[in-house]
Amino acid sequence: MIEVVIFFGILGLMTAMGMWLIATESDKRYFFPLAVAGLTAGWVTGLVWTYATGGLSVPLYATTFPVIASIFSSTIILFYLPAPRISERISNNLAKMTVALLVVLALFVSYSSIPITGTTVMETEDYSGITAQSINTLTVDNRMAEILSKDPTNEIPIQITALKNTVSPLSTTEDGIVGKYLHFKITFSVSQYDWVKPYVKILIFEDKDGNGEISKGDVLYRTTNYKVILNSGSWRANVKYTNNLPAEEIFVANIGGEDVYLPIIHGTVSVWKDDTQYTFANTPEGYTPPNDMLSWNDNTLMETVQSFEVIPAGTSSYIEGKIYCSNVGKYLLLVEAFDARYSDPFAHWFEDKPLSKEVIPFEVKAEQKPEITIDWTIGLALSVVGVPAAIFFTRRWW
């Protein structure tokens, strides 16, 4: 996302300006090269972050990366330019500022790793012991299409929004590309009333008739081709073990002869296994959960929901995931939000009562020759032309 790259670039530029003010006593001759170096360091760091993570969110600790890169690049620039004359007073202040900056960065990273807990509501229902057969794919029939087309209840106003992209070297696109991963981020914004017992359901369907709606004949995209919950926090999906060995993250199961879209709950669960220590077979790269999930062994749910964590009115929460795009076509990402006060998380799909619902269409295309996007173009120009030119001209007319 170019917004993330721009944000990182600004952080790098601001850091370089701090170096200019302190390390050179605001010597105008150093302004241009340090500004270009700081902007470049931040911009390139943003490109790397976007390529590595999809760039749909920026946790607090990630903001330290452009700062560190800018300090390093500014130091290199100062090394290649004639040494500025720094007074003893400034030299002492520079040492103090350096120590202070390191302390602030350390506190910044530490704070971002501290788990933040909200208000919890204990769950008295014991879901452990439920037996079900997991399902990887199915075809939508008339009954299912009719149920999924019903409007949500809107008892709690929840706005569902989605960001998605595929990041390749030198380009970024909102479409999926065969053989690559489509990153997505779903945000739930709550208004008017607290979302007291939050859970959601997320599924992907292949839109066979291309009408942009879930209808008869559409096919559930094979669930092993995607994974949900890549961000740490309180969201917990369902993972399956076979003979106590990790198998896959599951989204649909057959319970009592009827299909159930499995809940992704926002809260705490009892512990049978710590799922963060295992890798499951979702997508070619595998899936290691960032949080402990609801664990199934063979066809039995081994854990239960201990408590739900409230999402207060006026706040939002998000879920990140990745889809491995295996075939060209049109697809639909179904997202439904529920509250366990009004519906049973493990009820059959025809009994679901979503508070809010969103169907997000996307397309998977064949891989083509990449077109260099503006963010990568600027990054290459700054790296290949900008920094060398700044150093050359500064030394030439010193």
LONU-409900 format. One record per residue (C-alpha): x, y, z. Coordinates in nm, 3 decimals, always signed. Example, Ala and Ser with C-alpha at 12.3 -4.5 7.8 and 13.67 -1.06 7.14 Angstrom:
<atoms>
+---------+---------+---------+
:      xx :      yy :      zz :
+---------+---------+---------+
:  +1.230 :  -0.450 :  +0.780 :
:  +1.367 :  -0.106 :  +0.714 :
+---------+---------+---------+
</atoms>
This chain:
<atoms>
+---------+---------+---------+
:      xx :      yy :      zz :
+---------+---------+---------+
:  +0.000 :  +0.000 :  +0.000 :
:  +0.151 :  +0.330 :  -0.109 :
:  +0.013 :  +0.502 :  +0.203 :
:  +0.240 :  +0.285 :  +0.419 :
:  +0.541 :  +0.358 :  +0.196 :
:  +0.474 :  +0.734 :  +0.215 :
:  +0.438 :  +0.715 :  +0.595 :
:  +0.769 :  +0.531 :  +0.627 :
:  +0.932 :  +0.783 :  +0.393 :
:  +0.813 :  +1.074 :  +0.609 :
:  +0.945 :  +0.904 :  +0.924 :
:  +1.283 :  +0.857 :  +0.755 :
:  +1.288 :  +1.220 :  +0.641 :
:  +1.201 :  +1.351 :  +0.989 :
:  +1.474 :  +1.138 :  +1.145 :
:  +1.730 :  +1.271 :  +0.895 :
:  +1.624 :  +1.628 :  +0.975 :
:  +1.686 :  +1.553 :  +1.341 :
:  +2.035 :  +1.431 :  +1.251 :
:  +2.089 :  +1.751 :  +1.048 :
:  +1.984 :  +1.978 :  +1.335 :
:  +2.198 :  +1.802 :  +1.595 :
:  +2.496 :  +1.647 :  +1.417 :
:  +2.577 :  +1.938 :  +1.185 :
:  +2.446 :  +2.233 :  +1.387 :
:  +2.200 :  +2.305 :  +1.100 :
:  +2.480 :  +2.353 :  +0.846 :
:  +2.291 :  +2.426 :  +0.523 :
:  +2.546 :  +2.238 :  +0.313 :
:  +2.434 :  +1.907 :  +0.470 :
:  +2.059 :  +1.966 :  +0.439 :
:  +2.004 :  +1.833 :  +0.085 :
:  +2.208 :  +1.508 :  +0.106 :
:  +2.069 :  +1.417 :  +0.449 :
:  +1.712 :  +1.492 :  +0.341 :
:  +1.745 :  +1.272 :  +0.031 :
:  +1.916 :  +0.994 :  +0.228 :
:  +1.652 :  +0.997 :  +0.503 :
:  +1.362 :  +0.998 :  +0.259 :
:  +1.520 :  +0.715 :  +0.058 :
:  +1.589 :  +0.503 :  +0.367 :
:  +1.232 :  +0.542 :  +0.490 :
:  +1.081 :  +0.485 :  +0.145 :
:  +1.282 :  +0.169 :  +0.075 :
:  +1.204 :  +0.037 :  +0.425 :
:  +0.835 :  +0.090 :  +0.346 :
:  +0.869 :  -0.106 :  +0.021 :
:  +1.041 :  -0.392 :  +0.205 :
:  +0.773 :  -0.392 :  +0.477 :
:  +0.495 :  -0.396 :  +0.216 :
:  +0.657 :  -0.679 :  +0.021 :
:  +0.719 :  -0.887 :  +0.334 :
:  +0.382 :  -0.839 :  +0.505 :
:  +0.138 :  -0.710 :  +0.245 :
:  +0.148 :  -0.364 :  +0.400 :
:  -0.214 :  -0.369 :  +0.516 :
:  -0.124 :  -0.270 :  +0.872 :
:  +0.167 :  -0.115 :  +1.059 :
:  +0.216 :  -0.232 :  +1.420 :
:  +0.383 :  +0.010 :  +1.657 :
:  +0.720 :  -0.168 :  +1.653 :
:  +0.741 :  -0.140 :  +1.273 :
:  +0.768 :  +0.240 :  +1.294 :
:  +1.117 :  +0.196 :  +1.440 :
:  +1.246 :  +0.040 :  +1.116 :
:  +1.254 :  +0.359 :  +0.902 :
:  +1.399 :  +0.551 :  +1.198 :
:  +1.687 :  +0.305 :  +1.235 :
:  +1.742 :  +0.289 :  +0.857 :
:  +1.748 :  +0.669 :  +0.836 :
:  +1.998 :  +0.704 :  +1.120 :
:  +2.224 :  +0.447 :  +0.953 :
:  +2.203 :  +0.609 :  +0.607 :
:  +2.256 :  +0.958 :  +0.751 :
:  +2.566 :  +0.836 :  +0.931 :
:  +2.701 :  +0.692 :  +0.605 :
:  +2.634 :  +1.023 :  +0.425 :
:  +2.817 :  +1.219 :  +0.694 :
:  +3.108 :  +0.976 :  +0.666 :
:  +3.149 :  +1.045 :  +0.292 :
:  +3.111 :  +1.424 :  +0.319 :
:  +3.369 :  +1.656 :  +0.479 :
:  +3.335 :  +1.636 :  +0.855 :
:  +3.123 :  +1.915 :  +1.003 :
:  +3.274 :  +2.126 :  +1.276 :
:  +3.073 :  +2.044 :  +1.585 :
:  +3.122 :  +2.246 :  +1.900 :
:  +3.194 :  +2.069 :  +2.226 :
:  +2.853 :  +2.171 :  +2.354 :
:  +2.678 :  +2.018 :  +2.056 :
:  +2.898 :  +1.708 :  +2.076 :
:  +2.792 :  +1.644 :  +2.435 :
:  +2.429 :  +1.707 :  +2.349 :
:  +2.457 :  +1.469 :  +2.053 :
:  +2.579 :  +1.190 :  +2.281 :
:  +2.292 :  +1.253 :  +2.523 :
:  +2.039 :  +1.265 :  +2.241 :
:  +2.171 :  +0.938 :  +2.098 :
:  +2.130 :  +0.759 :  +2.432 :
:  +1.784 :  +0.910 :  +2.476 :
:  +1.680 :  +0.800 :  +2.126 :
:  +1.796 :  +0.442 :  +2.190 :
:  +1.600 :  +0.434 :  +2.517 :
:  +1.287 :  +0.568 :  +2.344 :
:  +1.317 :  +0.310 :  +2.064 :
:  +1.359 :  +0.030 :  +2.320 :
:  +1.052 :  +0.146 :  +2.513 :
:  +0.860 :  +0.180 :  +2.186 :
:  +0.931 :  -0.180 :  +2.086 :
:  +0.867 :  -0.311 :  +2.439 :
:  +0.533 :  -0.130 :  +2.464 :
:  +0.415 :  -0.270 :  +2.132 :
:  +0.477 :  -0.626 :  +2.254 :
:  +0.274 :  -0.587 :  +2.576 :
:  -0.063 :  -0.763 :  +2.537 :
:  -0.352 :  -0.523 :  +2.596 :
:  -0.662 :  -0.682 :  +2.748 :
:  -1.010 :  -0.534 :  +2.748 :
:  -1.331 :  -0.609 :  +2.935 :
:  -1.419 :  -0.977 :  +2.929 :
:  -1.751 :  -1.159 :  +2.967 :
:  -1.735 :  -1.516 :  +3.093 :
:  -1.895 :  -1.784 :  +2.879 :
:  -2.097 :  -2.045 :  +3.069 :
:  -2.166 :  -2.268 :  +2.768 :
:  -1.919 :  -2.557 :  +2.737 :
:  -1.859 :  -2.628 :  +2.369 :
:  -1.591 :  -2.894 :  +2.421 :
:  -1.691 :  -3.241 :  +2.312 :
:  -1.877 :  -3.130 :  +1.999 :
:  -1.820 :  -3.385 :  +1.724 :
:  -1.804 :  -3.286 :  +1.358 :
:  -1.653 :  -3.385 :  +1.026 :
:  -1.452 :  -3.104 :  +0.868 :
:  -1.536 :  -3.005 :  +0.509 :
:  -1.289 :  -2.858 :  +0.259 :
:  -1.530 :  -2.765 :  -0.018 :
:  -1.899 :  -2.778 :  -0.112 :
:  -2.137 :  -2.652 :  -0.379 :
:  -2.402 :  -2.394 :  -0.294 :
:  -2.761 :  -2.517 :  -0.341 :
:  -3.087 :  -2.319 :  -0.355 :
:  -3.150 :  -2.343 :  +0.018 :
:  -2.802 :  -2.225 :  +0.109 :
:  -2.813 :  -1.940 :  -0.144 :
:  -3.147 :  -1.821 :  -0.006 :
:  -3.023 :  -1.818 :  +0.353 :
:  -2.696 :  -1.642 :  +0.265 :
:  -2.884 :  -1.371 :  +0.076 :
:  -3.088 :  -1.263 :  +0.381 :
:  -3.022 :  -0.922 :  +0.530 :
:  -2.839 :  -0.893 :  +0.865 :
:  -3.030 :  -0.799 :  +1.182 :
:  -2.825 :  -0.482 :  +1.253 :
:  -2.903 :  -0.514 :  +1.626 :
:  -2.552 :  -0.378 :  +1.682 :
:  -2.430 :  -0.148 :  +1.403 :
:  -2.101 :  -0.295 :  +1.280 :
:  -1.935 :  -0.166 :  +0.965 :
:  -1.725 :  -0.425 :  +0.782 :
:  -1.453 :  -0.294 :  +0.551 :
:  -1.179 :  -0.478 :  +0.366 :
:  -0.838 :  -0.404 :  +0.219 :
:  -0.665 :  -0.652 :  -0.011 :
:  -0.355 :  -0.664 :  -0.230 :
:  -0.100 :  -0.882 :  -0.400 :
:  +0.259 :  -0.762 :  -0.368 :
:  +0.517 :  -0.863 :  -0.628 :
:  +0.867 :  -0.731 :  -0.691 :
:  +0.823 :  -0.383 :  -0.844 :
:  +0.440 :  -0.386 :  -0.837 :
:  +0.130 :  -0.394 :  -0.617 :
:  -0.226 :  -0.479 :  -0.725 :
:  -0.565 :  -0.528 :  -0.557 :
:  -0.632 :  -0.837 :  -0.769 :
:  -0.509 :  -1.186 :  -0.701 :
:  -0.245 :  -1.342 :  -0.927 :
:  -0.223 :  -1.715 :  -0.994 :
:  +0.053 :  -1.874 :  -0.789 :
:  +0.079 :  -1.578 :  -0.549 :
:  -0.081 :  -1.472 :  -0.222 :
:  -0.361 :  -1.219 :  -0.190 :
:  -0.331 :  -1.045 :  +0.148 :
:  -0.649 :  -0.915 :  +0.311 :
:  -0.740 :  -0.714 :  +0.619 :
:  -1.098 :  -0.703 :  +0.746 :
:  -1.190 :  -0.428 :  +0.992 :
:  -1.498 :  -0.434 :  +1.216 :
:  -1.599 :  -0.084 :  +1.331 :
:  -1.854 :  -0.085 :  +1.614 :
:  -2.096 :  +0.202 :  +1.683 :
:  -2.380 :  +0.285 :  +1.926 :
:  -2.359 :  -0.033 :  +2.138 :
:  -2.078 :  -0.252 :  +2.273 :
:  -2.012 :  -0.575 :  +2.084 :
:  -2.024 :  -0.790 :  +2.397 :
:  -1.971 :  -1.148 :  +2.278 :
:  -1.804 :  -1.106 :  +1.937 :
:  -1.752 :  -1.379 :  +1.685 :
:  -1.733 :  -1.379 :  +1.306 :
:  -1.744 :  -1.625 :  +1.020 :
:  -1.525 :  -1.591 :  +0.711 :
:  -1.552 :  -1.802 :  +0.395 :
:  -1.443 :  -1.774 :  +0.032 :
:  -1.655 :  -1.887 :  -0.262 :
:  -1.574 :  -1.919 :  -0.630 :
:  -1.829 :  -1.703 :  -0.813 :
:  -1.910 :  -1.945 :  -1.094 :
:  -2.173 :  -1.730 :  -1.266 :
:  -1.986 :  -1.404 :  -1.204 :
:  -2.294 :  -1.221 :  -1.070 :
:  -2.115 :  -1.085 :  -0.762 :
:  -2.348 :  -1.271 :  -0.524 :
:  -2.337 :  -1.609 :  -0.353 :
:  -2.582 :  -1.811 :  -0.561 :
:  -2.664 :  -2.166 :  -0.661 :
:  -2.369 :  -2.341 :  -0.824 :
:  -2.100 :  -2.133 :  -0.655 :
:  -1.831 :  -2.344 :  -0.491 :
:  -1.662 :  -2.306 :  -0.154 :
:  -1.297 :  -2.233 :  -0.229 :
:  -1.086 :  -2.516 :  -0.090 :
:  -1.022 :  -2.411 :  +0.269 :
:  -0.664 :  -2.538 :  +0.272 :
:  -0.585 :  -2.261 :  +0.020 :
:  -0.632 :  -1.981 :  +0.271 :
:  -0.558 :  -1.895 :  +0.632 :
:  -0.724 :  -1.647 :  +0.865 :
:  -0.578 :  -1.474 :  +1.173 :
:  -0.226 :  -1.364 :  +1.091 :
:  -0.227 :  -1.080 :  +1.345 :
:  -0.172 :  -1.135 :  +1.716 :
:  -0.454 :  -1.048 :  +1.955 :
:  -0.775 :  -1.205 :  +2.080 :
:  -0.923 :  -1.347 :  +1.757 :
:  -0.922 :  -1.728 :  +1.754 :
:  -1.021 :  -1.956 :  +1.468 :
:  -1.037 :  -2.338 :  +1.451 :
:  -0.750 :  -2.578 :  +1.387 :
:  -0.763 :  -2.954 :  +1.346 :
:  -0.525 :  -3.226 :  +1.461 :
:  -0.525 :  -3.582 :  +1.330 :
:  -0.411 :  -3.838 :  +1.586 :
:  -0.273 :  -3.548 :  +1.794 :
:  -0.064 :  -3.421 :  +1.499 :
:  -0.133 :  -3.079 :  +1.337 :
:  -0.340 :  -3.106 :  +1.019 :
:  -0.512 :  -2.785 :  +0.901 :
:  -0.712 :  -2.475 :  +0.991 :
:  -1.080 :  -2.553 :  +0.931 :
:  -1.377 :  -2.327 :  +0.851 :
:  -1.670 :  -2.561 :  +0.778 :
:  -1.782 :  -2.881 :  +0.951 :
:  -2.077 :  -3.118 :  +0.938 :
:  -2.250 :  -3.141 :  +1.276 :
:  -2.553 :  -3.368 :  +1.314 :
:  -2.599 :  -3.400 :  +0.940 :
:  -2.595 :  -3.026 :  +0.870 :
:  -2.311 :  -2.795 :  +0.771 :
:  -2.180 :  -2.541 :  +1.022 :
:  -1.963 :  -2.242 :  +0.934 :
:  -1.721 :  -2.246 :  +1.225 :
:  -1.692 :  -1.934 :  +1.442 :
:  -1.384 :  -1.716 :  +1.485 :
:  -1.426 :  -1.588 :  +1.841 :
:  -1.284 :  -1.279 :  +2.009 :
:  -1.184 :  -1.388 :  +2.358 :
:  -0.999 :  -1.661 :  +2.546 :
:  -1.010 :  -2.039 :  +2.513 :
:  -0.917 :  -2.332 :  +2.733 :
:  -0.589 :  -2.505 :  +2.648 :
:  -0.556 :  -2.858 :  +2.518 :
:  -0.262 :  -2.772 :  +2.293 :
:  -0.076 :  -2.445 :  +2.242 :
:  -0.136 :  -2.408 :  +1.869 :
:  +0.130 :  -2.138 :  +1.829 :
:  +0.390 :  -2.414 :  +1.855 :
:  +0.265 :  -2.603 :  +1.548 :
:  +0.243 :  -2.551 :  +1.172 :
:  -0.072 :  -2.647 :  +0.981 :
:  -0.108 :  -2.737 :  +0.614 :
:  -0.297 :  -2.429 :  +0.496 :
:  -0.142 :  -2.274 :  +0.183 :
:  +0.188 :  -2.400 :  +0.038 :
:  +0.392 :  -2.204 :  +0.295 :
:  +0.197 :  -2.349 :  +0.590 :
:  +0.023 :  -2.174 :  +0.878 :
:  +0.163 :  -2.111 :  +1.225 :
:  -0.107 :  -1.938 :  +1.433 :
:  -0.004 :  -1.619 :  +1.617 :
:  -0.262 :  -1.694 :  +1.890 :
:  -0.386 :  -2.010 :  +2.058 :
:  -0.689 :  -2.130 :  +1.862 :
:  -0.988 :  -2.357 :  +1.921 :
:  -0.836 :  -2.703 :  +1.882 :
:  -1.004 :  -3.011 :  +1.737 :
:  -0.857 :  -3.362 :  +1.754 :
:  -0.986 :  -3.576 :  +1.468 :
:  -1.358 :  -3.491 :  +1.480 :
:  -1.389 :  -3.369 :  +1.840 :
:  -1.359 :  -3.015 :  +1.976 :
:  -1.108 :  -3.042 :  +2.261 :
:  -1.138 :  -2.687 :  +2.395 :
:  -1.410 :  -2.437 :  +2.480 :
:  -1.460 :  -2.062 :  +2.495 :
:  -1.371 :  -1.938 :  +2.842 :
:  -1.464 :  -1.574 :  +2.789 :
:  -1.548 :  -1.325 :  +2.518 :
:  -1.357 :  -0.996 :  +2.500 :
:  -1.584 :  -0.696 :  +2.451 :
:  -1.522 :  -0.461 :  +2.157 :
:  -1.661 :  -0.127 :  +2.284 :
:  -1.875 :  +0.109 :  +2.080 :
:  -1.663 :  +0.365 :  +1.899 :
:  -1.370 :  +0.127 :  +1.850 :
:  -1.267 :  -0.124 :  +1.586 :
:  -1.087 :  -0.455 :  +1.556 :
:  -0.936 :  -0.626 :  +1.255 :
:  -0.839 :  -0.966 :  +1.118 :
:  -0.566 :  -1.033 :  +0.863 :
:  -0.538 :  -1.333 :  +0.634 :
:  -0.384 :  -1.467 :  +0.313 :
:  -0.533 :  -1.648 :  +0.017 :
:  -0.323 :  -1.868 :  -0.209 :
:  -0.457 :  -1.804 :  -0.560 :
:  -0.456 :  -2.133 :  -0.749 :
:  -0.689 :  -2.064 :  -1.042 :
:  -0.806 :  -1.775 :  -1.258 :
:  -1.160 :  -1.665 :  -1.181 :
:  -1.395 :  -1.444 :  -0.983 :
:  -1.433 :  -1.500 :  -0.610 :
:  -1.638 :  -1.376 :  -0.315 :
:  -1.512 :  -1.322 :  +0.038 :
:  -1.805 :  -1.365 :  +0.279 :
:  -1.770 :  -1.194 :  +0.618 :
:  -2.041 :  -1.214 :  +0.884 :
:  -2.039 :  -1.066 :  +1.236 :
:  -2.233 :  -1.218 :  +1.527 :
:  -2.289 :  -1.179 :  +1.901 :
:  -2.316 :  -1.497 :  +2.110 :
:  -2.592 :  -1.332 :  +2.317 :
:  -2.822 :  -1.358 :  +2.015 :
:  -2.701 :  -1.671 :  +1.835 :
:  -2.518 :  -1.997 :  +1.900 :
:  -2.162 :  -1.991 :  +1.753 :
:  -2.191 :  -2.358 :  +1.655 :
:  -2.548 :  -2.347 :  +1.524 :
:  -2.629 :  -2.487 :  +1.180 :
:  -2.580 :  -2.233 :  +0.902 :
:  -2.956 :  -2.195 :  +0.839 :
:  -2.999 :  -2.075 :  +1.200 :
:  -2.732 :  -1.804 :  +1.171 :
:  -2.839 :  -1.450 :  +1.263 :
:  -2.559 :  -1.216 :  +1.158 :
:  -2.556 :  -0.864 :  +1.299 :
:  -2.367 :  -0.744 :  +0.992 :
:  -2.261 :  -0.900 :  +0.664 :
:  -2.041 :  -0.806 :  +0.372 :
:  -1.961 :  -0.989 :  +0.048 :
:  -1.631 :  -0.867 :  -0.095 :
:  -1.565 :  -0.960 :  -0.460 :
:  -1.217 :  -1.007 :  -0.599 :
:  -1.064 :  -1.149 :  -0.913 :
:  -0.768 :  -1.378 :  -0.969 :
:  -0.580 :  -1.318 :  -1.293 :
:  -0.305 :  -1.500 :  -1.477 :
:  +0.044 :  -1.376 :  -1.407 :
:  +0.150 :  -1.114 :  -1.658 :
:  +0.454 :  -0.899 :  -1.713 :
:  +0.458 :  -0.675 :  -1.405 :
:  +0.399 :  -0.305 :  -1.447 :
:  +0.622 :  -0.100 :  -1.220 :
:  +0.396 :  +0.098 :  -0.987 :
:  +0.465 :  +0.454 :  -0.873 :
:  +0.586 :  +0.356 :  -0.524 :
:  +0.853 :  +0.124 :  -0.663 :
:  +0.945 :  +0.378 :  -0.934 :
:  +1.011 :  +0.647 :  -0.674 :
:  +1.205 :  +0.403 :  -0.456 :
:  +1.431 :  +0.303 :  -0.744 :
:  +1.482 :  +0.665 :  -0.852 :
:  +1.578 :  +0.776 :  -0.502 :
:  +1.812 :  +0.480 :  -0.450 :
:  +1.984 :  +0.476 :  -0.788 :
:  +1.983 :  +0.847 :  -0.875 :
:  +1.885 :  +1.061 :  -0.578 :
:  +2.136 :  +0.962 :  -0.311 :
:  +2.444 :  +0.940 :  -0.541 :
:  +2.349 :  +1.275 :  -0.701 :
:  +2.308 :  +1.441 :  -0.361 :
:  +2.652 :  +1.323 :  -0.247 :
:  +2.820 :  +1.413 :  -0.578 :
:  +2.682 :  +1.766 :  -0.606 :
:  +2.741 :  +1.842 :  -0.240 :
:  +3.108 :  +1.739 :  -0.264 :
:  +3.148 :  +1.910 :  -0.603 :
:  +3.035 :  +2.253 :  -0.482 :
:  +3.154 :  +2.232 :  -0.124 :
+---------+---------+---------+
</atoms>
